[in-house]
């Protein structure tokens, strides 16, 4: 009996650790879980594949196409009954087409009896239309939130909303991620001298202050007056930027008009160099040309939105991946654990 007891004790000592005891690896081992699936539309398939690779799983099979008149058609091509499903789809250009794809996929999954549907929206379009700033205009971001809920989304995972208060437009749980951990890590490695983090407008001060705190740097603000849509007139710089390296941080870059004028104002006030970063590289119209001709040294963006061909060829634009950040958030939601560890 003593011999048996000793053998048992040895076998217990050599027993493998449970999955919870193992340290997280990147990328993780392949998953075999029929009740955990990730799908995507056509907006950013490359990001979805990166997320799936990080989690050690394959992307769910879905057929997304269009009729000759442009009408979208979606078919989920595998069983999702009782599954915890995530649909990755930024609402980037063409915004309305990608939004409709997302709504149709959610509806298809709901009618296929998915247990829970999470809309993963790396870039939430219509976020800038969050209030009635003129007579007789819609609050479009609220309408889009209602559409997602009506389609059947049980929760949403969004990266860098234009304003955090937009979470209140949803009647479902919203997990709001920030790309700042990825961006901060990059600029800490660069170790820019005499760094000052700059907010390009008053609305972005909180974001810039948070970034400056993590970078242990000074803070400045550029006061601007917008004269018409997509056109901004820079007024003056608040803060000392003379002889310093400036880092302009924003949530998105659209035409880059504001960014270029901000950089010019900083250089006119004696800045040694200007870098810029944002979460969402919308890059509409002459954005890439504006950046190319500007005094900006480098623009660092994330891959929430796929770059257009011109942006891919511009040497001033550098892309960082947030697939790991979104992947860890998806895993935490699926396993019902906290995502607070993903915040700096």
C-alpha positions as CSV (number, residue, x, y, z in Angstrom):
1,X,0.0,0.0,0.0
2,X,2.9,2.3,0.8
3,X,4.3,1.8,-2.7
4,X,1.0,2.6,-4.3
5,X,0.6,5.8,-2.2
6,X,4.1,6.9,-3.3
7,X,3.3,6.3,-6.9
8,X,0.1,8.2,-6.6
9,X,1.9,11.1,-5.0
10,X,4.5,11.2,-7.8
11,X,1.8,11.1,-10.5
12,X,0.0,14.0,-8.7
13,X,3.3,16.0,-8.7
14,X,3.8,15.4,-12.4
15,X,0.2,16.2,-13.4
16,X,0.1,19.0,-16.0
17,X,-1.0,22.4,-15.1
18,X,-4.6,23.4,-15.8
19,X,-5.2,26.0,-18.6
20,X,-5.8,28.7,-16.0
21,X,-2.3,28.1,-14.5
22,X,-0.5,28.4,-17.7
23,X,1.0,31.7,-18.7
24,X,-0.4,33.5,-21.8
25,X,1.5,33.0,-25.0
26,X,1.4,35.0,-28.2
27,X,0.0,33.7,-30.4
28,X,-1.9,31.1,-28.4
29,X,-2.3,27.5,-29.2
30,X,-5.0,26.4,-31.6
31,X,-8.5,26.4,-30.1
32,X,-11.0,23.6,-30.6
33,X,-14.3,25.3,-29.4
34,X,-17.4,25.0,-31.6
35,X,-19.2,27.5,-29.4
36,X,-16.7,30.3,-29.9
37,X,-16.6,31.8,-33.4
38,X,-15.3,35.0,-35.1
39,X,-16.8,36.3,-38.4
40,X,-16.2,39.4,-40.4
41,X,-17.5,41.4,-43.4
42,X,-15.5,42.8,-46.2
43,X,-14.3,46.0,-44.4
44,X,-11.0,44.7,-42.8
45,X,-10.5,41.0,-43.4
46,X,-6.7,41.3,-42.8
47,X,-7.3,42.5,-39.2
48,X,-9.8,39.7,-38.5
49,X,-7.3,37.1,-39.7
50,X,-4.6,38.6,-37.4
51,X,-7.0,38.5,-34.5
52,X,-7.9,34.8,-35.3
53,X,-4.2,33.9,-35.6
54,X,-3.5,35.6,-32.2
55,X,-6.3,33.5,-30.6
56,X,-5.2,30.3,-32.4
57,X,-8.5,29.8,-34.3
58,X,-9.8,30.1,-37.9
59,X,-12.2,32.7,-39.2
60,X,-15.8,31.7,-39.4
61,X,-17.1,31.0,-43.0
62,X,-19.5,33.6,-44.3
63,X,-20.5,34.5,-47.8
64,X,-20.8,38.2,-48.3
65,X,-21.6,39.6,-51.8
66,X,-23.8,42.1,-53.6
67,X,-26.4,41.9,-56.3
68,X,-26.0,43.8,-59.5
69,X,-27.9,46.8,-58.1
70,X,-25.5,47.0,-55.1
71,X,-27.9,45.3,-52.6
72,X,-25.9,43.3,-50.0
73,X,-26.4,39.6,-49.5
74,X,-25.1,37.6,-46.5
75,X,-25.1,33.9,-45.7
76,X,-23.4,32.3,-42.7
77,X,-21.9,29.0,-43.9
78,X,-21.5,27.1,-40.7
79,X,-23.5,26.1,-37.7
80,X,-23.6,28.8,-35.0
81,X,-26.5,27.5,-32.8
82,X,-25.8,28.2,-29.2
83,X,-22.4,29.8,-30.0
84,X,-20.7,32.9,-28.7
85,X,-20.2,34.9,-31.9
86,X,-18.0,38.0,-32.6
87,X,-18.5,40.0,-35.8
88,X,-15.5,42.2,-36.7
89,X,-16.4,45.0,-39.0
90,X,-15.2,48.7,-38.9
91,X,-17.6,51.1,-40.6
92,X,-15.0,52.7,-42.9
93,X,-15.3,53.7,-46.5
94,X,-17.7,52.9,-48.1
95,X,-19.3,53.6,-44.7
96,X,-23.0,52.8,-45.5
97,X,-22.1,49.5,-47.3
98,X,-20.0,48.2,-44.5
99,X,-22.6,49.3,-41.9
100,X,-25.3,47.4,-43.8
101,X,-23.1,44.3,-44.1
102,X,-22.6,44.4,-40.3
103,X,-26.4,44.7,-39.6
104,X,-27.2,41.9,-42.0
105,X,-24.6,39.6,-40.5
106,X,-25.9,40.2,-37.0
107,X,-29.5,39.5,-38.2
108,X,-28.4,36.3,-39.9
109,X,-26.6,35.1,-36.8
110,X,-29.5,36.0,-34.6
111,X,-31.9,34.0,-36.9
112,X,-29.4,31.1,-36.8
113,X,-29.8,30.9,-33.0
114,X,-26.4,32.2,-31.9
115,X,-26.4,32.4,-28.1
116,X,-24.7,35.8,-28.0
117,X,-23.6,38.2,-30.7
118,X,-20.9,40.8,-30.1
119,X,-20.3,43.5,-32.7
120,X,-16.6,44.3,-32.8
121,X,-16.3,47.7,-34.4
122,X,-12.6,48.8,-34.5
123,X,-13.8,52.1,-36.1
124,X,-17.3,53.4,-35.3
125,X,-18.5,55.5,-38.2
126,X,-21.0,58.4,-37.7
127,X,-19.4,59.0,-34.2
128,X,-18.8,62.7,-35.1
129,X,-22.5,63.3,-35.5
130,X,-23.2,62.9,-31.8
131,X,-25.3,66.0,-31.1
132,X,-27.6,68.6,-32.7
133,X,-25.0,71.3,-33.5
134,X,-27.3,72.9,-36.1
135,X,-31.0,73.2,-36.5
136,X,-32.9,70.2,-38.0
137,X,-30.0,67.7,-38.1
138,X,-30.0,64.1,-37.0
139,X,-28.0,62.6,-34.1
140,X,-26.7,59.9,-36.5
141,X,-24.4,58.1,-34.0
142,X,-27.5,57.4,-31.8
143,X,-29.4,56.1,-34.7
144,X,-26.6,53.7,-35.7
145,X,-26.4,52.4,-32.1
146,X,-30.2,51.7,-32.2
147,X,-29.8,49.9,-35.5
148,X,-27.1,47.6,-34.1
149,X,-29.4,46.8,-31.1
150,X,-32.4,46.2,-33.3
151,X,-30.4,43.9,-35.6
152,X,-29.7,41.7,-32.7
153,X,-26.3,42.6,-31.2
154,X,-26.1,41.7,-27.5
155,X,-23.0,43.8,-26.8
156,X,-20.4,45.9,-28.6
157,X,-16.6,46.2,-28.5
158,X,-15.4,49.5,-29.9
159,X,-11.9,51.0,-30.3
160,X,-11.4,54.8,-29.5
161,X,-14.8,56.3,-29.8
162,X,-14.7,60.0,-30.9
163,X,-16.1,60.8,-27.5
164,X,-16.4,58.3,-24.6
165,X,-20.0,59.6,-23.8
166,X,-21.2,57.8,-27.0
167,X,-21.4,54.6,-24.9
168,X,-24.5,56.1,-23.4
169,X,-26.2,55.9,-26.8
170,X,-26.3,52.1,-26.6
171,X,-28.9,50.1,-24.7
172,X,-26.5,47.1,-24.6
173,X,-23.1,46.7,-22.8
174,X,-20.2,48.5,-24.6
175,X,-16.6,47.6,-24.0
176,X,-14.5,50.7,-25.0
177,X,-10.9,49.9,-25.9
178,X,-8.1,52.4,-26.3
179,X,-5.3,52.0,-28.8
180,X,-3.0,54.1,-26.5
181,X,-1.2,51.0,-25.1
182,X,0.0,50.2,-28.5
183,X,0.9,53.8,-29.4
184,X,2.6,54.6,-26.1
185,X,4.7,51.5,-26.4
186,X,5.9,52.6,-29.8
187,X,6.9,56.1,-28.8
188,X,8.6,54.9,-25.6
189,X,10.8,52.8,-27.8
190,X,11.6,55.9,-30.0
191,X,12.6,57.8,-26.9
192,X,12.0,61.2,-28.5
193,X,13.9,64.0,-26.8
194,X,12.2,66.9,-24.9
195,X,8.8,65.5,-25.8
196,X,5.6,67.5,-25.6
197,X,2.2,65.8,-26.3
198,X,-0.1,68.1,-28.2
199,X,-3.9,68.1,-28.5
200,X,-5.0,69.5,-31.8
201,X,-8.2,70.9,-30.3
202,X,-9.9,71.5,-26.9
203,X,-12.0,68.3,-27.3
204,X,-9.0,66.1,-27.3
205,X,-7.3,67.5,-24.2
206,X,-8.3,64.5,-22.0
207,X,-6.9,62.0,-24.5
208,X,-3.7,64.0,-24.8
209,X,-3.4,64.5,-21.0
210,X,-3.7,60.8,-20.5
211,X,-1.0,60.1,-23.2
212,X,1.3,62.7,-21.7
213,X,1.0,61.2,-18.3
214,X,2.0,57.8,-19.6
215,X,4.9,59.3,-21.5
216,X,6.0,61.5,-18.6
217,X,6.0,64.5,-20.9
218,X,4.7,68.0,-21.1
219,X,1.3,69.0,-22.5
220,X,0.2,71.6,-25.0
221,X,-3.0,72.5,-26.7
222,X,-3.7,74.1,-30.1
223,X,-6.8,76.3,-30.1
224,X,-8.6,76.2,-33.4
225,X,-11.8,77.6,-35.0
226,X,-13.6,75.4,-37.6
227,X,-15.0,77.7,-40.3
228,X,-16.8,74.9,-42.3
229,X,-17.0,71.2,-42.7
230,X,-13.5,69.6,-43.0
231,X,-11.9,73.0,-42.9
232,X,-10.2,74.3,-39.7
233,X,-8.4,77.6,-39.0
234,X,-5.7,77.3,-36.3
235,X,-5.6,80.2,-33.9
236,X,-2.7,79.8,-31.4
237,X,-0.7,77.4,-29.3
238,X,-1.3,77.1,-25.6
239,X,1.9,75.8,-23.9
240,X,5.6,76.0,-24.4
241,X,6.8,74.1,-27.5
242,X,9.9,76.0,-28.4
243,X,12.9,73.7,-29.1
244,X,10.8,70.6,-28.2
245,X,9.7,67.5,-30.1
246,X,5.9,67.7,-30.4
247,X,3.7,64.6,-30.7
248,X,0.2,65.5,-32.0
249,X,-2.4,62.9,-30.9
250,X,-5.9,62.5,-32.2
251,X,-8.5,59.8,-32.5
252,X,-8.7,60.0,-36.3
253,X,-7.2,61.7,-39.3
254,X,-9.7,62.5,-42.0
255,X,-8.4,65.0,-44.6
256,X,-5.4,65.8,-42.5
257,X,-6.2,69.5,-42.9
258,X,-6.3,70.1,-39.1
259,X,-3.2,68.0,-38.5
260,X,-1.1,69.9,-41.1
261,X,-2.2,73.3,-39.8
262,X,-1.5,72.2,-36.3
263,X,2.0,71.1,-37.2
264,X,2.6,74.4,-39.0
265,X,1.5,76.3,-36.0
266,X,3.8,74.3,-33.7
267,X,6.8,74.9,-36.0
268,X,6.0,78.6,-36.2
269,X,6.1,78.6,-32.4
270,X,9.6,77.1,-32.4
271,X,9.0,73.3,-32.2
272,X,12.1,71.3,-33.2
273,X,10.1,68.5,-34.9
274,X,6.5,67.3,-35.1
275,X,5.3,63.7,-35.0
276,X,1.7,62.6,-35.1
277,X,-0.4,59.6,-34.2
278,X,-4.0,58.5,-34.3
279,X,-6.1,55.4,-33.9
280,X,-8.2,55.6,-37.1
281,X,-6.5,56.5,-40.5
282,X,-9.6,57.6,-42.4
283,X,-7.4,59.5,-44.9
284,X,-10.1,61.0,-47.1
285,X,-9.5,63.1,-50.2
286,X,-6.1,64.8,-50.2
287,X,-5.1,63.5,-46.8
288,X,-2.0,61.5,-47.9
289,X,-0.8,64.4,-50.2
290,X,-1.3,66.9,-47.3
291,X,0.8,64.7,-45.0
292,X,3.5,64.1,-47.7
293,X,4.0,67.9,-48.3
294,X,3.8,68.8,-44.6
295,X,6.5,69.4,-42.0
296,X,5.5,66.3,-40.1
297,X,8.3,63.8,-39.6
298,X,6.1,60.7,-39.1
299,X,2.4,59.8,-38.7
300,X,1.8,56.6,-36.7
301,X,-1.6,54.9,-37.1
302,X,-3.2,51.6,-36.2
303,X,-4.9,49.1,-38.5
304,X,-8.5,49.6,-37.3
305,X,-9.0,50.8,-40.9
306,X,-7.1,49.3,-43.9
307,X,-4.9,51.9,-45.6
308,X,-5.6,53.0,-49.2
309,X,-3.0,52.4,-51.8
310,X,-1.6,56.0,-51.6
311,X,-1.2,55.7,-47.8
312,X,0.6,52.4,-48.1
313,X,3.2,54.0,-50.4
314,X,3.7,57.1,-48.2
315,X,7.0,56.7,-46.2
316,X,5.8,59.1,-43.5
317,X,3.0,56.8,-42.5
318,X,3.7,53.9,-40.2
319,X,1.1,51.3,-39.2
320,X,0.9,49.4,-35.9
321,X,-1.3,46.4,-35.3
322,X,-3.9,46.3,-32.6
323,X,-4.9,42.7,-33.4
324,X,-3.4,41.5,-30.1
325,X,-5.3,44.1,-28.1
326,X,-8.7,43.3,-29.7
327,X,-7.9,39.5,-29.5
328,X,-7.3,39.7,-25.7
329,X,-10.5,41.7,-25.3
330,X,-12.5,39.1,-27.3
331,X,-11.0,36.3,-25.2
332,X,-11.9,38.1,-22.0
333,X,-15.5,38.7,-23.1
334,X,-15.9,35.0,-24.2
335,X,-14.4,33.8,-20.9
336,X,-16.4,36.3,-18.8
337,X,-13.3,37.8,-17.3
338,X,-12.4,41.5,-16.8
339,X,-10.8,43.5,-19.6
340,X,-9.6,46.2,-17.3
341,X,-6.1,44.7,-17.5
342,X,-6.0,45.9,-21.1
343,X,-6.0,49.5,-20.1
344,X,-2.8,51.4,-19.2
